[in-house]
């Protein structure tokens, strides 16, 4: 029960990586505020975790909206008076040819991936600054922030920005005992990616370790980085990709 008496926020957690992180945090004793923009997904995910005897509260809403972010943090603080862990997992991928990429798609990517993470970090850190215990922030980047992928210029740019944000916040947050890190997952089997019949075969072929990640591979690393064991780690990015970025063969 490593996270007993801890309160955590996880955004974009109705399914996939965010859900598995939330499930593992709750299983280890944390009270988890589980956010997803899809209310049904959020409620169903929270019920699944509660069925496993975990403490989990669904909070549906747009994690890129500043007013909603304020409500999300207030809900978390209402549970125990402090906020220990925030994992900014929510993100959207809108692929498209660079020469024809629409402004509205870029706006959506920036709103959720960069704006949502920035303002969630700002609001959470403001609360954590008041606490003697500080806190921990974790951002969700991607290998596309390290290696070029066709039709993912906007997405890759947004993910690389989060890694720089984490590095910069070391200067801002360290005096308040707040550490901040980033995870950059590679190909991962989720509800979304398994809709592609070729996905697992393709990424198994081009990943040095012979398979794409499972959600628990990412969640295991996330739990370490938000645990007390990692309190002296800050401003870092951990790539979890089975070695793909070491060789970077294209999936296309």
N, C-alpha and C positions, 0 to 999 in steps of 0.2 A: 504493500500500500504506500508506494513512494510519494504519491501526490495527495495523500489524505489531508483534509483541511485546506486544500488549494482550490482556488476558483479560476477557471480558464474560459476564454472565448475562442471559438474556432469558427471562422467564416467559410462560406461555400462548402458546408459539411453535410449536405443532404445525402451525398453518395460519394463513392470514390475515395481518394486520398483523405479528404477532410473528414469523412465519416469514420474511416479506420483510425485516424488520429484521435478523434473524439471518443471512440469506443475504447481505445487503449487507455486514454487518460482517465475515463470514468472507471474502468476496471482496476486502475491503480489508485482509486480513492478520490479523484478530483470531482468537483462539481463543475459540469461543463455547460456553458451556454452555447448551444448549437445553432448557428445561423445558416440559412439558405434563402435565396430570393424566392424560391418555390415553396409556398406554405405547406403543401401536401408532403413534399419531400422532407422538409424540416420536421414536421410532426411525426411522420412515419419513422424517420431516423431516430428521433428522441425516444419514441416508444420502444424501438428495438433495443436501445441501450438500457432503458429502464427495465425491460423484460429480463436483461442480464444482471439486474440489481445494481445498475449504475445510476448515479445522480446526473440527470441531464434535463435541460430545459430548452425547448424549441423557441427560437426567436426569428420569425420570418421577416425579411425585408431586404432592401437594396444596400449592400455593404459599401457602396460607393457614395451614398447619400449622407451628407454631414449631420443632418438632424437625426437620421436613423442611427448613425454611429454613436451619437450622444446617448440615445435611448438604450442602445445595446450595452454600453459601458455602465450606465446607471443600473440596468438590470443585474449585471454581474456584481457590482459593488453591493447591491441590496442583499445579496445572499450571505455575505460574511463581513462586510465592511471594508474589504480590500480586494484588489484585483492582482492576481499573481502572474498569470500567463495569458498572452494574446498571440494567437496564430492567425496571421492574415493569409488565408489559403484561397480565398475567392479570386477567380480570374476568368476571363473569357478569351477564346481564340477565334478571331475572325480572319481567315486566310484570304488571300487575293493577290492577283498580279500587281506588282508595284506601280506599273504605268497607269493602271486603271483603278487603283485603290480609292474607294469613296471616302469623302471627308466624314460622313456620318459613322462609318465603321471605325475610323481612327478615333473619333470622339468617344465611342463606346469603350474601346480598348483602354484609352487613357483614363476615362472616368472610373472604371472598375479596377484595372490592374495597378495603375499608379495613384490616382486620386484616392481610391478606397483604402489602399495600404497606407498612404501618407497620412491621411486624416484619422484613420483608426490608430495608427502609431502615436500621432500627436495627442489625441484624446486620452488614450490609455496611459501614455507616459505622463500626462498632466496629473492623472490620478495616482500613478505609481510614485511620482515625485513627492506626494504628500505622505507616503507611507515609510515607516522606518525600514521596512523589509525590501523596498525597491520592487523589482519585477523582471520579467523576461518577455522579450518580443521575438517572434520568428516570422520571417517573410517567405513566401513561396515563389521562387524563381523557376528557371527551366534551363535545360541544356541549350535551348535556342537562344539564350542570352550569351552563349559562349561560342556556338558554331552556327554558321549560316544554314538556314533551311529555305528552300524555295517557297515563295508565297507567304512567308511568315515574317516579313520585315517589321511590321508594326508590332506584332506580338513579341518577337525577339528583342526589339528595342525596349519595350515596356519591362521585360523581365531583367534585362541588363541594368536598367535604371534602378530596380529594387535592390540589387546588390550594392550599387553605389550609395543608395540611401542608407543601407545598413552600416556601411563603412563610415559615412559621414556622421551618423547618429552616435557613434562611439564617443565623439567629442562632446556632443550635447548631453548624453544620458549617463555616461559613466559616473559623474559626480553624485548621482542619485541612486547608485547601486542597481541600475537597469542595464542588463546586457541585451544585445540584439544581434541576431544571426540570420542567415538565409540558407534555405535548402534549394538545390537545383536538380529536380528529378529528370531522368531520361524517360524513355518509352516505358509506360506503365499500363498494366492491364486493369482497366476500370470498366464501368458500365458503358461509358461512351466509346472507348477504343475497341471493345470487343464486338461492337456493331460492325466493324470492318473485318470481314472474313479473312483477309490477308495479313492483318496487323501482327498477330502473334508469330506467324511463320516468318514474315519479313524481318521483324526485329530480333527473332531468335537467330536468324542467319547472320545478321550483321553486328550483333552484340558479342564482344569477346567472351563473356561468361555464358553465352549460349541461350539466354532467354531475356525477355523484358522483365522489368520489376513487377512484383506484386505490391498491392497497397500497403501490406504490412512491412515490406522492405523500407518504404518511405517513412511510415509511421514509427518504426523502431528508431530511426535516426532522429526524427522530430522529438520523440520523447526524451532522448538523451540530451538534446540541445536545450530543452526547456526545463531540465532537471537541475537539482542542486549540484550534480556532478560536473556540470558544464558552466558553472558560475564565472570561471576565469577565462571563458572563451567568448569573445565578442568581436563583431565586425567581420566575421568570416562567412564564407560560402562553402557548403558541403555538396559536392556533386555526387548523385547516386544514380548511376547509369550502366552498371555492369561493364564499365571500361569503354563505353562507346566513344566518348570524347577524346580518348587517347588515340583512336584511329580514324574515327568520323566518316565511315562509309555512308553514302547517301541512301536513304530508303527508296528513292524514286528511280 
